[in-house]
Amino acid sequence: MNPSRECAGCGEQEEALITFPVTTLRRLCTDCLLKEHRNLFCPICLQVYLTPPEETLACLNCPSIAHLHCPPPSSAAADSPFTCPPCSDPNFSFFPKSHLLDQESSAADALVAAANISAVLMNNAAAELKKEAEEKILAAKEAKKRAKEALGYLQDLVVKQKALEKKMNCNNPNPNKRKNSDR
């Protein structure tokens, strides 16, 4: 098995894994990426939310939010509370690999949604890293300023010490030499 082609969520081998940062880079298959970020898109029509929709149905079991106008899955009764497709069916897959040819349109929608979510996550991570880098630059500038001040202070102390030593040497040119009166 090639670990670089293995999904961090389900462990399945996939040729085209989507990579996105959380705290470190992780590779997820399309299905796992969509399942981990259910709150970022409608689980029925797969539209990614740039801003949260006003009228929604919230899943009872997870943070998934569907458009109010999207028809719930056919298995749900009209008066029953909403559960998203992954919560309704434990074997549900947004991107079923075994039926790709039968469901090309929904597979394409799932890929587009996963790519959009990945782009949003990467942009958010890039913004956070940029902010962190800017904070570190400011901290480094402040540390450099303090170090420069400390070196200046140290240099002043060295100059004062040398001046004091020179003054002491002028008053007593050779402290080890005995005076004639001491002999």
N, C-alpha and C positions, 0 to 999 in steps of 0.2 A: 504494500500500500504506500502511496505517495502522500505524506502528511501535508504537503503544500496544496494538494487537491482534495483535502478532506474537510468536510463541514465541521465547524467547532460545535454546532448545535446537535446534529444527529449522527455525525460520524460517517455519513455517506460520501462516496467518491463522486465528484461532479467536475466536469470540464470547465465550466464557467462559474466560478464562485464569486460572489460579490463580497468585497472586503470593506469593512468600515471600522472606524475607531470607537472604542468604548473607553477603556483606559489604555489598552494596547490594541494593536490591529488584530482583528478576528476575521476569519473567513467563514461566511455562512452561505448555505444554499438559498435560493430564492424563497423557498417555502419557510425555512427557519427565520430568515430575516423578516418576512411578513408576520410570522407568528410572534416574534419577539417585540414587534412594534405595532401592535394592533390598534393602538390609540392614534396613530398617525394617518389612517386611511379608513375608508368605508369598506367593511369586509364583504359587502354584497356587490357593489359596483366597482370596487378597487380604486376609487378616486382618492388621491393623496390630498390631505387637508393642508393648505398653505395657511389658512386661518380656520379656527374651529367653526363648524357650521352652526347656525342658530337653532334650527329644529332638528333634534337628533333622537335616536333610540340608543340607550346605553345597555350593554350586555350586563346581565346579572352576575356573571362569573368572572369577568375580566375587564380591563379598561377599554375594550373595543367600543367604538361609537359608530353607528350607521346613520345615514341620512334618513330622515323621517319619511321621505317620499320613495325610498328604495323598498321594493317589495321584500318582505322577510322570506327566508327559505320556505319552500312549499310544505315542509313537514311541520312547521309551526302553526298552531291554531291562532285564529284571529284575535282571540281575547287573552291568550297566554302571554306572559312576560317574554321580552326579547332575549334570546341567547344567540350569539354570533355563530356562524357555521363551525369554526373550530371547537367551540364549547358544546355545540349540539351533537357533534359527531367526532369521537376521539381519533378516528382514522381519516379525518378531513385533511385535505392538502390544497393549498392555494395553487400549487404548481405540481399537479400529478404527473410524474415522469412516465408512467406507464400508458397514459392516454393523451400524450402530446399531439398526436396526429388527429385524434377525434376532436380535441378542444383547442385548436390553434388560436382562436380569437381570445379565449379566456387565459390561455397560457401567455399570450403576448401582453394582455392587460396586466397579468401578475408580474411579468418581467419589467414592464414600464413602471408599475407601482414600486417594485423593489428597487429599481434604479433611482427613481425619484426620492424615495426614503433614504437610500444610501447617500445620495447627493446632499440632502438636507443634513443628515448626521455628520457627514464629512465637513460641510461648511460650518456647522456649529462647533465641531471639534477644532477646525482651523481658527475660528474666531477666538475660542478659549485659549488656544496655544499662542495666538498673537498677543492677546491680553497678558498672558503669563510672561511672554518674552519681553513685552514692554515694561512690566513691573520689575523683571529681573534687570533690565537695562537701567532703569531708574535707581534700583538698589545698588547696582555696580557703580554708577556715577557717584552716588552718595558715599559709598565705601572708598572710592578713589579720592574724593574730596577730603574725607577724614584722614586717609593715609597720607595725603600730601600735607595736610595741616600737622599731623604727627611728625612727619619728617622735618618740616620747618621748625617745629618746636625742639626736636632733637638736635637739629643743626644749631639752633640758638644756644642750647645747653652746652654743646661741644665748644662753640666759640667762647662762651663765658668761662668754661672750665679751662680752656687754653689761656685765656686772658688772666685768669686767676693764677695759674701755674707760672705764667711769665712774670706776673707781679711778684709772686713769692720768690722766684729766681733772681729778680732784680734786687730785692731787699737782702737776700742771702745768696750771693752768687754761687758759692760752693758750700753747701751745708755739711759736707763730710770733712772738709778741710779744718784742721784745728787751728785755733788762734795761737799766736805766740805766747800770749799770757796763760793759755791753758797748758803749756808744756812744762 
